[in-house]
Amino acid sequence: MTYDPFTRGAFPVGVRTLTISDAARERTLPTELWYPATDAVAGQDVAAATRDQYELIPGFPAVWQEAVRDAAPRPGSYPLVLFSHGFGGHRRQTTFLCTHLASHGYVVAAVDHVGNTIHDILQLMLQQAGGAVIDDTPELLAQHIAARPADVVCALDRLLAGADPAIAPLIDRTRIGMCGHSFGGWTTLMVAKRDARIGAALPLAPAGGGSHMPVQPLIDALDFDWGRDVPTTYLVAERDSLLPLYGMRELLARTRSSKRLLVLDNADHMHFCDRAEEMHEMFRAMPPPGAFAEVAKHVPPIGDLVGEASAYLFVNGLGLAHFDAVLRRNEAALSLLDNAVAESRARGVEIST
């Protein structure tokens, strides 16, 4: 069969939620797990009537993800990919990718970085509306520099130790990757340095390069002396308002491992999130406190940018190909990445390098 990472895989996808505790740091981390499910739920993960729905913000309509809640896991041995959300995001912010990977035979795990989720940002915005002055973005970032990588390492430790007894036997401990968006992309690079179990990295529009945002603490914290080769593919946006393309190229230049950078043309920072078009306009209208508000003034309307369908093909296809090439040593995946521009354009997605 022709290798095609752009289309959804053959496995139905299950999802479950567990809570991971880190007593030493007094942190409790809600964690989402996606995994290949048995054929008993085939088709139910993508059907509107049976896919999972969850409440993100109390009082707002439920949102959905293409997975079946608590479906029976499919026996097998699968690579594990860890996902880290962005500043003010949440563990289910990029389910289009997490479920795509699971449909192709991966277990995927994402934690809420407690204190830096959408719920925490909403609280800050309410305080600001009440008259509080919240404008020190570097201080907000610094609070989470130590916590975020430690959250991911803790989750990995607990998952491999059997935190979910039904999922632990599925995980191939020799094939572990890491990805994340924005602050989560920075977290990906930090965990690649910190934890030798990580064998592949996929930062999505990561923080840590030059930016209009005051992100110097993140730049200073990064150390690319990883002591081993961790093949890294950067997937980034040409017109990223928060973390511009020149900053992505700075990160690429600092990266010492095998590396590549692929750019989605005419895309912005929120194109890596579920409901990207909605999230883009929400950021323009209601940015988080601090320097984000100034940046939001210069964000173009979504109608001027590429549609979310193209963004999801870009991230799903090339992200999966990266993990397949590295963790599964799939030569067809590596060949596709080497010809990523032509392969993407053949599917109507304009990218560059």
Stockholm file with secondary structure:
# STOCKHOLM 1.0

chainA/1-353         MTYDPFTRGAFPVGVRTLTISDAARERTLPTELWYPATDAVAGQDVAAATRDQYELIPGFPAVWQEAVRDAAPRPGSYPLVLFSHGFGGHRRQTTFLCTHLASHGYVVAAVDHVGNTIHDILQLMLQQAGGAVIDDTPELLAQHIAARPADVVCALDRLLAGADPAIAPLIDRTRIGMCGHSFGGWTTLMVAKRDARIGAALPLAPAGGGSHMPVQPLIDALDFDWGRDVPTTYLVAERDSLLPLYGMRELLARTRSSKRLLVLDNADHMHFCDRAEEMHEMFRAMPPPGAFAEVAKHVPPIGDLVGEASAYLFVNGLGLAHFDAVLRRNEAALSLLDNAVAESRARGVEIST
#=GR chainA/1-353 SS CCCCSSSCCSSCEEEEEEEEEEGGGTEEEEEEEEEEBCGGGTTTTTSTTTSEEECSSTTSCCEEESSEETCCBCCSCEEEEEEECCTTBCTTTTHHHHHHHHHTTCEEEEECCTTSBHHHHHHHHHHHHTTCCCCCHHHHHHTTTTHHHHHHHHHHHHHHTTSSTTTGGGEEEEEEEEEEETHHHHHHHHHHHHCTTCCEEEEESCSSSCCSSCCHHHHHHCCCCCSSCCCEEEEEETTCSSSCHHHHHHHHHHCCSSEEEEEETTCCGGGGSTTHHHHHHHHHHSCCSTTHHHHHTTCCCGGGSCCHHHHHHHHHHHHHHHHHHHHSCCHHHHHHHHTHHHHHHTTTCCEEC
#=GC SS_cons         CCCCSSSCCSSCEEEEEEEEEEGGGTEEEEEEEEEEBCGGGTTTTTSTTTSEEECSSTTSCCEEESSEETCCBCCSCEEEEEEECCTTBCTTTTHHHHHHHHHTTCEEEEECCTTSBHHHHHHHHHHHHTTCCCCCHHHHHHTTTTHHHHHHHHHHHHHHTTSSTTTGGGEEEEEEEEEEETHHHHHHHHHHHHCTTCCEEEEESCSSSCCSSCCHHHHHHCCCCCSSCCCEEEEEETTCSSSCHHHHHHHHHHCCSSEEEEEETTCCGGGGSTTHHHHHHHHHHSCCSTTHHHHHTTCCCGGGSCCHHHHHHHHHHHHHHHHHHHHSCCHHHHHHHHTHHHHHHTTTCCEEC
//
